[in-house]
């Protein structure tokens, strides 16, 4: 079966690696163009290393892009982490069409930050979807889904790299095997029952210490390692990463304790032990180190977002 891999970054590379290990006939690799001054995409690097024809059109909305996809004479296109919109005629050019990976249980949490949002919302389960994309935003008939738990202390990095990434590569291979077997699964989905969330941007990751402690804790987990939850003290911006819920109480935003373990800060109904931080554009450091350098002490107050 002639396969086109369309994707980018580490996930696209992992899918291509697995296909080549299996001895699959990958006739082309497509990914976004390399931006000036930026390193080459890992998927593009692997394609060059392994001698797989590489194509990097800046848009798939042109007649030339359609002719390019047709020229591959492919049986199927596998979309592994794609950000460029691909129109229907291009998706349908391979004999069996195009299927795609998305790291959420569609139709829930469609959108570009589909891993952050379930964690921020305190959900205990997420998963991935392999689907046949249409022209909607992460919409289309579902081929298969896999689920996983979100642990009470897991961050976005934990959920993605330890669960959704490896599960996703396996699921892409499972989808390919279904197509090769002539089983073209296309289950309809009730989009009205789903949700679409936009980018989990830096402004969303600003901490409001007046919120309930569980809500603050989930926000920090959802932003670790990116985009990084943040707060302010005495006009200085501080990104917060590794944390743990701790026993204690205080006024929201109050530094309850500074110890070798870190900085304990009060939210509504509890406290959070902050273990690792980054001040401005400085490197990440232990929270205890920052506290010592900044002269941070119990009784100091972090800014409440709600007060601004």
LINRA-V890850 format. One record per residue. N is the residue number from 1. OMEGA is omega in degrees with one decimal (NA if undefined). D_CENTER is the distance of its C-alpha to the mean C-alpha in Angstrom with 2 decimals. Layout:
N|OMEGA|D_CENTER / N|OMEGA|D_CENTER
//
This chain:
1|-178.6|30.06 / 2|-170.5|28.95 / 3|168.5|25.18 / 4|174.3|23.13 / 5|178.9|19.64 / 6|-177.5|17.60 / 7|177.6|14.24 / 8|175.0|13.04 / 9|-170.1|11.74 / 10|-178.7|11.71 / 11|177.0|10.69 / 12|178.4|13.40 / 13|-179.0|15.70 / 14|177.3|15.45 / 15|178.8|16.33 / 16|178.4|19.17 / 17|-178.8|20.39 / 18|179.1|20.70 / 19|-179.8|22.53 / 20|176.6|24.87 / 21|-179.9|25.56 / 22|-178.5|26.58 / 23|-179.9|28.85 / 24|-178.6|27.35 / 25|178.6|28.73 / 26|-173.8|25.93 / 27|179.6|27.86 / 28|171.6|25.32 / 29|179.0|21.93 / 30|174.4|20.48 / 31|-177.8|17.84 / 32|178.8|17.70 / 33|175.8|20.58 / 34|179.7|20.47 / 35|-178.9|20.90 / 36|179.3|24.04 / 37|-179.6|23.78 / 38|177.1|20.31 / 39|179.6|19.98 / 40|178.9|19.85 / 41|179.6|16.73 / 42|177.5|16.73 / 43|178.9|17.13 / 44|179.2|20.06 / 45|-178.5|21.52 / 46|178.7|21.66 / 47|178.9|23.20 / 48|-178.8|25.83 / 49|-175.5|26.57 / 50|176.5|27.12 / 51|177.1|29.04 / 52|179.9|26.88 / 53|-175.5|27.58 / 54|179.5|24.84 / 55|-175.7|24.52 / 56|178.2|22.54 / 57|179.7|23.72 / 58|178.0|22.62 / 59|175.3|22.82 / 60|-176.1|23.20 / 61|-176.5|25.40 / 62|174.7|28.59 / 63|-179.6|31.43 / 64|179.1|30.98 / 65|177.7|27.40 / 66|179.0|28.74 / 67|177.5|31.58 / 68|-179.7|29.29 / 69|178.0|27.39 / 70|-176.2|30.79 / 71|-179.4|32.20 / 72|-177.2|29.96 / 73|-172.8|31.86 / 74|172.8|28.81 / 75|-178.3|28.72 / 76|173.2|25.00 / 77|179.1|21.88 / 78|-178.2|18.62 / 79|-176.6|15.55 / 80|179.8|12.70 / 81|-177.5|9.71 / 82|178.8|12.08 / 83|177.9|12.07 / 84|177.5|15.89 / 85|179.1|17.73 / 86|-176.1|19.99 / 87|-172.8|23.13 / 88|-176.1|24.83 / 89|176.6|27.66 / 90|179.4|25.46 / 91|-176.4|23.33 / 92|-177.1|26.67 / 93|174.5|28.41 / 94|-173.9|27.76 / 95|-177.6|30.22 / 96|176.7|27.77 / 97|-172.2|25.17 / 98|172.0|21.41 / 99|-166.2|18.76 / 100|176.1|14.98 / 101|172.7|11.90 / 102|-174.9|9.41 / 103|170.1|7.23 / 104|176.2|9.52 / 105|-179.6|13.29 / 106|11.6|14.42 / 107|177.6|16.17 / 108|173.6|14.50 / 109|168.3|11.37 / 110|178.9|11.42 / 111|-170.3|9.90 / 112|-179.0|7.30 / 113|-170.3|5.56 / 114|177.4|6.25 / 115|-179.7|5.02 / 116|-168.6|6.72 / 117|178.3|9.67 / 118|178.9|11.14 / 119|-179.3|11.40 / 120|-178.9|12.90 / 121|176.7|15.18 / 122|180.0|16.43 / 123|-176.3|15.75 / 124|-178.1|16.72 / 125|173.1|15.20 / 126|-179.5|12.22 / 127|-177.8|11.84 / 128|-179.5|11.29 / 129|168.4|13.54 / 130|-171.8|15.49 / 131|177.9|17.35 / 132|-170.7|19.81 / 133|169.7|18.40 / 134|-175.4|20.91 / 135|176.7|21.11 / 136|-179.9|19.20 / 137|-176.4|15.64 / 138|179.8|13.83 / 139|176.9|17.31 / 140|-179.5|19.78 / 141|-177.1|21.56 / 142|173.2|19.70 / 143|-179.9|20.74 / 144|177.9|19.32 / 145|174.7|16.88 / 146|-179.1|16.09 / 147|174.7|15.58 / 148|178.0|14.93 / 149|169.2|15.84 / 150|-179.7|14.03 / 151|-175.1|16.59 / 152|-179.0|18.28 / 153|-177.1|17.32 / 154|177.4|13.92 / 155|176.9|11.20 / 156|178.1|7.41 / 157|178.3|8.43 / 158|-174.7|10.95 / 159|-177.2|9.26 / 160|-171.8|6.74 / 161|-178.0|9.46 / 162|-174.1|12.38 / 163|-170.9|11.76 / 164|179.0|9.22 / 165|-179.0|9.53 / 166|176.6|13.34 / 167|-178.3|13.85 / 168|177.9|12.19 / 169|177.7|14.56 / 170|-178.0|17.39 / 171|176.0|16.76 / 172|177.6|16.90 / 173|177.0|20.19 / 174|177.3|21.39 / 175|178.2|20.90 / 176|-179.9|22.85 / 177|176.3|25.53 / 178|179.1|25.98 / 179|179.8|26.53 / 180|179.4|28.91 / 181|-179.9|30.78 / 182|-179.7|31.26 / 183|-177.2|29.25 / 184|-177.4|27.31 / 185|177.7|25.61 / 186|179.3|24.71 / 187|179.0|24.41 / 188|178.6|24.48 / 189|179.5|22.12 / 190|-176.0|23.25 / 191|-179.9|21.07 / 192|-179.3|23.25 / 193|-175.9|22.04 / 194|180.0|18.35 / 195|174.6|16.25 / 196|176.9|14.29 / 197|179.2|12.49 / 198|-178.6|11.98 / 199|173.6|9.90 / 200|-170.9|9.54 / 201|-176.8|12.01 / 202|-178.5|14.22 / 203|177.4|17.03 / 204|-175.7|15.28 / 205|176.4|14.65 / 206|-174.6|18.43 / 207|171.4|20.17 / 208|-174.6|23.13 / 209|177.7|25.25 / 210|177.9|27.45 / 211|176.2|24.86 / 212|-173.0|25.20 / 213|179.3|24.13 / 214|179.5|21.72 / 215|177.8|19.92 / 216|-179.3|19.79 / 217|179.3|18.65 / 218|177.9|15.72 / 219|-178.9|14.66 / 220|178.1|14.91 / 221|-177.2|12.94 / 222|-177.9|10.00 / 223|-177.3|10.24 / 224|17.3|10.99 / 225|-177.4|10.55 / 226|6.6|9.00 / 227|-177.0|10.49 / 228|174.4|13.12 / 229|-176.0|15.32 / 230|-179.4|18.75 / 231|179.8|22.36 / 232|172.6|25.77 / 233|-177.3|29.09 / 234|176.9|32.24 / 235|-180.0|30.39 / 236|179.9|28.14 / 237|-177.5|24.36 / 238|173.4|22.64 / 239|-177.2|18.98 / 240|-176.4|18.58 / 241|-173.5|16.45 / 242|-177.3|17.99 / 243|172.6|20.01 / 244|173.6|22.05 / 245|-176.2|24.01 / 246|177.4|27.69 / 247|178.0|31.08 / 248|-179.8|32.83 / 249|179.2|33.42 / 250|176.0|34.06 / 251|-179.0|33.72 / 252|-178.9|30.16 / 253|-177.7|28.97 / 254|171.0|31.85 / 255|-177.0|31.61 / 256|-177.6|33.24 / 257|170.5|33.46 / 258|-176.2|32.79 / 259|178.3|33.08 / 260|177.5|32.19 / 261|179.3|29.19 / 262|-177.4|27.81 / 263|178.1|28.13 / 264|-175.0|28.52 / 265|-178.2|27.80 / 266|168.2|28.91 / 267|178.8|27.07 / 268|175.6|28.68 / 269|179.0|29.97 / 270|-178.8|28.88 / 271|179.5|27.68 / 272|175.7|24.68 / 273|179.5|25.25 / 274|-174.1|23.23 / 275|-176.7|23.16 / 276|-174.1|21.33 / 277|172.5|21.19 / 278|179.1|21.27 / 279|-179.4|24.00 / 280|-179.8|23.46 / 281|178.8|22.58 / 282|176.9|24.12 / 283|174.7|22.48 / 284|179.5|21.01 / 285|173.6|24.00 / 286|-178.7|25.20 / 287|178.7|25.80 / 288|177.8|29.42 / 289|177.3|29.88 / 290|-178.4|28.66 / 291|-179.5|30.93 / 292|-179.4|33.87 / 293|-176.9|33.39 / 294|-177.6|32.95 / 295|-177.5|35.74 / 296|-177.7|33.61 / 297|174.8|35.67 / 298|-178.3|35.81 / 299|174.0|36.62 / 300|-174.9|34.53 / 301|170.9|32.29 / 302|-177.5|28.80 / 303|173.2|28.55 / 304|179.6|27.88 / 305|-175.9|25.69 / 306|-176.8|27.78 / 307|-175.1|30.91 / 308|NA|29.96
//
